[in-house]
Amino acid sequence: MKRRTLVKAIGTAGIAASLPFHVLGNAGEKKMKVLFMGGTGFIGPHMVRALVAAGHDVTLFNRGKSNPHLFPDLAKIKGDRLTDDIKQVTGHDWDLIVDSSCYIPRAVDTLMGAVDTNKVKQYVFISTISVYASFSQAGITEQSPLAQMDEDPESEDINKWYGALKVRCEEQAEKAMPGRVTKVRCGLIIGPGDKTDRFTYWPVMAAKSDEMLAPGNGDDALQTIDARDLADWVVHCIDQKLVGPFNSTNPAGLYTFGAMLNMCKNELNPDLKLTWVPTEFLNTQNLGESGGLPLWVGDDAEYAGIWKVNAGLAASKGLKARPLSESIKDTWEWWSTLPEERTAKLKTGLSPERQAEILTAWHESQAS
């Protein structure tokens, strides 16, 4: 399993390097003028709705390519942030920036160069736990070593350097607005609207299968955050003026693959037969060539701690998690509303035919 494949599948200098977080003054202020970078993809709409519900005045800046029909009542600026289009944000007195669409440091620089950073009270940068240098051990904290790209410092190859580029984005943000940056290091984001099908694979396959391949013995860790909980957390960070880095995911140890799949069964398909297939057998089935089993790490020591990140700081400051069963149910209900051409084939994971092949091979191995 390649590092860049899994860490991209999830989702510092200055003050944050010495202090995990701090609180800006006058927590609890409302009705701020918000520039939201992005806002119409997966996590963006949830955040925009939460900001509007909290009473803020939101303006969207994006290219107008994803779901342009959303938010007809909000102000919109159409453009590419990496071009002179970004100058359209100049001259506005933004109180707050929420940036959900930044992947390379140059995108931070162009934005910071276009706004009056002296007037912006807080910059909420949507980052990722992929910023960390290693996932081989459990318990990663906000102060754990960060990924670097020393051998290729000028690269903007997101596929190769996703986490390290996010690190540099965080650093550039802190340089531009020292002490006013909230670095939301998201874990695996799930819920309605997910375009990747990484988590969605599991409730969909559970709902549509008579027998489902369940990997390992059920004890493997799984760590997630619902996009709606993440949106509420962003608003909470704004309301409470929380800045610094936060591992923004549910507590480690809250769920396992076994718990998740049993919830899928109970919520969506009580007659489903879950067949637990040992890791040793799955390792013989060329899963990497057949779509794999999304999010399942198995015995890959390089990623032994990826779903065991320490999110205690965010929890202590107000990050809350809805029940995973609710996310499963809502994800399936959302999926069921999509057009047939979208739901005909999942973007990742085993096809029904490949699942059946592996299950047959497993049963035959047990009968011999």
Secondary structure, 3 states (H helix, E strand, C coil): CCHHHHHHHHCCCCHHHHCCCEECCCCCCCCCEEEEECCCCCHHHHHHHHHHHCCCEEEEEECCCCCCCCCCCCEEEECCCCCHHHHHHCCCCCCEEEECCCCCHHHHHHHHHHCCCCCCCEEEEEEEHHHECCCCCCCCCCCCCECCCCCCCCCCCHHHHHHHHHHHHHHHHHHHCCCCEEEEEECEEECCCCCCCCCCHHHHHHHHCCEEEEECCCCCEECEEEHHHHHHHHHHHHHCCEEEEEEECCCCCCEEHHHHHHHHHHHHCCCCEEEEECHHHHCCCCHHHCCCCCCCCCCCHHHCCCCCCCCHHHHHCCCCCCCHHHHHHHHHHHHCCCCHHHHCCCCCCCCHHHHHHHHHHHHHHHHC
